[in-house]
Amino acid sequence: MRIGIQINYAGGFRESVAEIVELERAGLDIVFIPEAYSFDAVSQLGFIAARTERVEIASGIVQIYTRTPTLTAMTAAGLDFVSDGRFTLGMGASGPQVIEGFHGVKYDAPLARTREVVEICRQVWRRERVVHDGRHYQIPLPADQGTGLGKPLKLINHPVRSRIPIMLASLGPKNVALTAEIAEAWEPIFFHPEKAKDVWGAPLAEGKAKRDSELGELDTVVGLPVAIGDDVTHLLDNIRHYVALYVGGMGARGKNFYNDLMCRYGYEAEAKQVQDLYLDGKKDEAAAALPRELLEAMSLVGPVGHVKERLAAFREAGATTLQVNVIEPDPARRPAVVRELKELTA
């Protein structure tokens, strides 16, 4: 299992990168840069590429709606170049609140758009003259929609790799099936190993049945809080507000993908309570309403023996890359935690 870490998009970027340099020495395999409605991920990925030597870098994630498909491909090729082939293009649809609320772009057809964006990216990286006649993207633009002067072009530069790995963030059955079919990696969220097969087993199998063998095995990237020690279980409470934000506030009633996931895990009543409290402005109460057993299942928090058992459960459920959030209060402990996890997963 690879060990990765995600940089917090809310601030302290320079300090985080200085820490990544140290974590690279400790054995960190990959670092993920998110892009919500924060600083863009691309400039930060380039900065990290310049400051590191070995660790892989990934967007985790950029939204499919906010750049043209060809710009997404150009950007990925550029980041792969400046990192000497260390980049993974993580993409996802995000949600209507961000896409329509911050970018002013219509949120529609996420599955069909994702498939087309991936197809176009791979054309660009192969340095083909890009021609795509899809439902959502037409390249070159048809004459009746523009000046009529557009012509097929290919990327001027030669990419480091003609197939840059693509990671798709997906949760719903159709999205997950698409991911297993066309992507090198899959990034779910709030991964519960004991429930994963029931929730995602069928769509993963459906997608893998159509998968091109050239893609290799699907890399499953699982984000989870980590704290290792005999007196750390209380730190689980530190993630309550983060989980409540997604389950309760990241969307509206009837349109919240993360709330839907909690329901699929079997926590329908709790998911409704968390959302009702959060949308009523009672954020502390919403966080407190999250079942502790759920937080424990989605984490690696506890003594070494417990962490070892949970690692085995995540491995059994298909996790191949751990995107860890070290929640121990002393930042100086993070390199030691990465080393310890590397040893436990060896």
KEGU-745922 format. One line per 5 residues: number of its first residue (from 1); for each residue x, y, z of C-alpha. Coordinates in nm, 3 decimals. Each point is the difference from the previous one (the first is absolute). Layout:
NUM = X:Y:Z | ...
This chain:
1 = 0.000:0.000:0.000 | 0.128:0.345:-0.090 | -0.012:0.277:0.258 | -0.120:0.342:-0.112 | -0.107:0.325:0.161
6 = -0.229:0.284:-0.102 | 0.093:0.363:0.053 | -0.267:0.208:0.170 | -0.147:0.247:-0.249 | -0.097:0.247:0.272
11 = 0.344:0.150:0.059 | 0.356:-0.040:0.118 | 0.117:-0.124:-0.339 | 0.367:0.097:0.031 | 0.023:-0.166:0.339
16 = -0.171:-0.310:-0.138 | 0.248:-0.026:-0.288 | 0.294:0.029:0.238 | -0.152:-0.292:0.188 | -0.051:-0.198:-0.323
21 = 0.374:0.025:-0.066 | 0.062:-0.158:0.341 | -0.273:-0.260:-0.052 | 0.158:-0.095:-0.332 | 0.313:-0.095:0.191
26 = -0.218:-0.204:0.238 | -0.132:-0.208:-0.290 | -0.315:0.184:-0.113 | -0.105:-0.133:-0.341 | -0.245:0.259:-0.133
31 = -0.146:0.341:0.089 | -0.347:0.115:-0.106 | -0.099:0.364:-0.057 | -0.374:0.076:0.013 | -0.178:0.275:-0.187
36 = -0.333:0.105:0.148 | -0.064:0.375:-0.008 | 0.347:0.068:0.132 | 0.331:0.081:-0.166 | 0.033:-0.196:-0.322
41 = 0.170:-0.339:0.024 | 0.221:0.042:-0.307 | 0.232:0.273:0.126 | 0.043:-0.185:0.328 | 0.077:-0.330:-0.175
46 = 0.269:0.172:-0.205 | 0.150:0.147:0.317 | 0.008:-0.343:0.165 | 0.154:-0.158:-0.310 | 0.285:0.251:0.022
51 = 0.057:-0.061:0.371 | -0.005:-0.382:-0.006 | 0.191:-0.274:-0.179 | -0.174:-0.335:0.041 | -0.349:0.036:0.140
56 = -0.284:-0.025:-0.252 | -0.241:0.293:-0.033 | -0.371:-0.008:-0.083 | -0.290:0.238:-0.033 | -0.254:-0.116:0.249
61 = -0.218:0.120:-0.170 | -0.048:0.252:-0.283 | -0.357:0.036:-0.123 | -0.091:-0.108:-0.353 | -0.219:0.309:-0.056
66 = 0.250:0.274:0.075 | 0.251:-0.050:-0.284 | -0.043:-0.107:-0.360 | 0.099:-0.364:-0.055 | 0.300:0.101:-0.209
71 = 0.119:0.247:0.262 | -0.032:-0.273:0.261 | 0.214:-0.225:-0.219 | 0.257:0.276:-0.066 | 0.021:0.075:0.372
76 = 0.049:-0.366:0.089 | 0.272:-0.037:-0.263 | 0.173:0.311:0.133 | -0.009:-0.122:0.358 | 0.124:-0.342:-0.106
81 = 0.288:0.172:-0.180 | 0.114:0.222:0.287 | -0.023:-0.296:0.242 | 0.188:-0.242:-0.229 | -0.297:-0.231:-0.037
86 = -0.132:0.008:0.356 | -0.347:0.145:-0.062 | -0.344:-0.160:0.027 | -0.301:0.189:-0.134 | -0.273:-0.024:0.263
91 = -0.336:0.122:-0.126 | -0.358:0.004:0.116 | -0.335:0.165:-0.055 | -0.013:0.177:0.340 | -0.359:0.114:0.062
96 = -0.254:0.264:-0.105 | 0.078:0.228:0.296 | 0.359:0.052:-0.114 | -0.041:-0.029:-0.378 | -0.306:0.221:-0.032
101 = 0.049:0.208:0.314 | 0.368:0.090:-0.040 | 0.076:-0.057:-0.368 | -0.338:0.092:-0.149 | 0.002:-0.308:-0.223
106 = -0.294:-0.234:-0.042 | 0.040:-0.332:0.184 | -0.126:-0.261:-0.242 | 0.077:-0.347:-0.138 | 0.297:-0.076:0.228
111 = 0.043:-0.358:-0.126 | -0.010:0.080:-0.370 | 0.224:0.302:0.044 | 0.253:-0.199:0.200 | 0.026:-0.267:-0.269
116 = 0.049:0.262:-0.272 | 0.260:0.195:0.198 | 0.203:-0.317:0.057 | -0.018:-0.091:-0.370 | 0.115:0.347:-0.105
121 = 0.284:0.010:0.254 | 0.141:-0.326:-0.130 | -0.020:0.124:-0.359 | 0.199:0.308:0.097 | 0.267:-0.203:0.184
126 = 0.041:-0.228:-0.303 | 0.064:0.314:-0.205 | -0.282:-0.077:-0.237 | -0.178:0.277:-0.184 | -0.291:0.043:0.237
131 = -0.333:-0.080:-0.160 | -0.293:-0.076:0.228 | -0.367:-0.003:-0.092 | -0.171:-0.059:0.330 | -0.330:0.101:0.146
136 = 0.159:0.255:0.233 | 0.330:0.088:-0.169 | 0.064:0.054:-0.370 | 0.360:0.057:-0.107 | 0.059:0.186:-0.226
141 = -0.307:0.213:0.065 | -0.252:-0.052:-0.281 | -0.011:0.282:-0.254 | -0.361:0.085:0.078 | 0.094:0.064:0.366
146 = 0.296:0.229:-0.060 | 0.205:0.165:-0.273 | 0.055:-0.319:-0.193 | 0.377:0.054:0.016 | 0.080:-0.267:0.258
151 = 0.216:-0.291:-0.115 | 0.130:-0.316:0.169 | 0.325:0.060:0.189 | 0.236:-0.218:0.197 | 0.205:0.082:0.307
156 = 0.323:0.177:-0.097 | 0.210:-0.152:0.279 | 0.083:-0.365:0.045 | -0.144:-0.118:0.335 | 0.219:-0.199:0.236
161 = -0.265:-0.274:-0.017 | -0.266:-0.066:-0.261 | -0.228:-0.136:0.274 | 0.000:0.205:0.317 | -0.186:-0.186:0.279
166 = -0.354:0.123:0.059 | -0.169:-0.022:0.337 | -0.375:0.059:0.019 | -0.183:0.095:0.319 | -0.337:-0.175:-0.001
171 = -0.264:-0.125:0.241 | -0.321:-0.095:-0.181 | -0.039:-0.343:-0.165 | 0.012:0.130:-0.359 | 0.296:0.228:0.072
176 = 0.192:-0.280:0.170 | -0.070:-0.240:-0.288 | 0.131:0.261:-0.245 | 0.310:0.053:0.213 | 0.077:-0.372:0.012
181 = -0.039:-0.015:-0.377 | 0.212:0.296:-0.117 | 0.230:0.128:0.280 | 0.328:-0.113:0.148 | -0.108:0.097:0.352
186 = -0.317:0.049:0.203 | -0.042:0.241:0.289 | -0.307:-0.063:0.216 | -0.059:0.195:0.319 | -0.093:-0.117:0.351
191 = 0.100:-0.358:-0.086 | -0.149:-0.259:0.238 | 0.184:-0.328:-0.072 | -0.265:-0.227:0.151 | -0.274:0.167:-0.210
196 = 0.200:0.065:-0.318 | -0.089:-0.323:-0.178 | -0.372:0.041:0.063 | 0.002:0.362:-0.117 | 0.251:-0.010:-0.287
201 = 0.068:-0.366:-0.081 | -0.252:-0.032:-0.284 | 0.088:0.326:-0.182 | 0.373:-0.072:0.032 | -0.052:-0.345:-0.151
206 = -0.214:0.148:-0.279 | 0.266:0.253:-0.091 | 0.293:-0.241:0.025 | -0.175:-0.238:-0.242 | 0.036:0.271:-0.269
211 = 0.346:0.115:0.109 | 0.291:0.018:-0.247 | 0.281:-0.226:0.125 | 0.250:0.277:-0.085 | -0.136:0.199:0.295
216 = 0.130:-0.259:0.245 | -0.159:-0.063:0.338 | -0.220:0.273:0.144 | 0.182:0.198:0.269 | -0.248:0.072:0.282
221 = 0.097:0.318:0.186 | -0.157:0.014:0.345 | 0.011:0.310:0.219 | 0.000:-0.058:0.374 | 0.103:0.159:0.333
226 = 0.301:-0.153:0.173 | 0.129:0.011:0.359 | 0.206:-0.282:0.149 | 0.040:-0.045:0.375 | -0.153:-0.128:0.320
231 = -0.182:0.325:0.085 | -0.120:0.145:-0.330 | -0.357:-0.121:-0.051 | -0.137:0.332:0.131 | 0.154:0.166:-0.307
236 = -0.279:-0.148:-0.211 | -0.214:0.286:0.126 | 0.228:0.236:-0.194 | -0.140:-0.124:-0.330 | -0.366:0.032:0.093
241 = -0.043:0.351:-0.142 | 0.171:-0.096:-0.324 | -0.227:-0.302:-0.057 | -0.308:0.198:0.108 | 0.084:0.271:-0.255
246 = -0.028:-0.254:-0.280 | -0.284:-0.214:0.131 | -0.201:0.296:0.124 | 0.100:0.306:-0.197 | 0.160:-0.095:-0.332
251 = -0.319:0.015:-0.202 | -0.370:0.046:0.057 | -0.271:-0.227:0.133 | -0.057:-0.263:-0.267 | 0.327:0.090:-0.181
256 = 0.295:-0.091:0.221 | 0.221:-0.282:-0.130 | 0.177:-0.047:0.335 | -0.324:-0.021:0.192 | -0.119:-0.259:-0.252
261 = 0.316:-0.201:0.068 | -0.067:-0.006:0.375 | -0.349:-0.126:-0.076 | 0.141:-0.275:-0.220 | 0.225:-0.099:0.290
266 = -0.316:-0.055:0.206 | -0.007:0.325:0.198 | -0.315:0.154:-0.150 | -0.139:0.144:0.322 | 0.335:0.137:0.113
271 = 0.070:0.153:-0.342 | -0.334:0.179:0.003 | 0.057:0.127:0.354 | 0.348:0.131:-0.085 | -0.130:0.178:-0.309
276 = -0.301:0.152:0.175 | 0.216:0.132:0.282 | 0.270:0.133:-0.232 | -0.239:0.179:-0.234 | -0.174:0.151:0.302
281 = 0.332:0.156:0.100 | 0.065:-0.241:0.287 | 0.340:-0.113:-0.119 | 0.133:-0.116:0.337 | -0.310:-0.212:0.059
286 = 0.029:-0.143:-0.352 | 0.360:-0.102:0.063 | -0.093:-0.158:0.332 | -0.277:-0.202:-0.168 | 0.241:-0.195:-0.219
291 = 0.021:-0.362:0.122 | 0.337:-0.070:0.159 | 0.006:-0.352:-0.145 | -0.013:0.153:-0.348 | 0.295:0.230:0.071
296 = 0.198:-0.292:0.142 | -0.070:-0.217:-0.305 | 0.128:0.266:-0.241 | 0.321:0.070:0.196 | 0.334:-0.135:0.119
301 = -0.007:0.130:0.355 | 0.117:-0.200:0.298 | 0.285:-0.221:0.127 | 0.235:-0.169:-0.247 | -0.184:-0.331:0.022
306 = -0.335:0.162:-0.080 | 0.150:0.196:-0.289 | 0.150:-0.321:-0.138 | -0.341:-0.169:0.010 | -0.166:0.295:-0.173
311 = 0.271:0.008:-0.266 | -0.076:-0.363:-0.075 | -0.370:0.086:-0.033 | 0.073:0.286:-0.242 | 0.232:-0.221:-0.203
316 = -0.261:-0.276:-0.012 | -0.257:0.255:-0.123 | 0.227:0.096:-0.291 | 0.182:0.311:0.122 | 0.339:0.036:-0.169
321 = 0.093:0.360:0.086 | -0.067:0.163:0.337 | -0.048:0.376:-0.007 | 0.068:0.065:0.367 | -0.102:0.292:0.214
326 = 0.227:-0.012:0.305 | -0.221:0.140:0.275 | 0.253:-0.020:0.282 | 0.040:0.349:0.151 | 0.379:0.013:-0.024
331 = 0.100:0.071:-0.365 | 0.350:-0.123:0.079 | -0.148:-0.351:0.033 | -0.120:-0.021:-0.360 | 0.321:-0.133:-0.158
336 = 0.016:-0.268:0.269 | -0.361:-0.099:-0.072 | 0.075:-0.027:-0.373 | 0.302:-0.219:0.074 | -0.203:-0.218:0.233
341 = -0.276:-0.045:-0.258 | 0.259:-0.086:-0.264 | 0.130:-0.274:0.227 | -0.349:-0.128:0.085 | -0.103:-0.015:-0.368
346 = 0.326:-0.152:-0.129
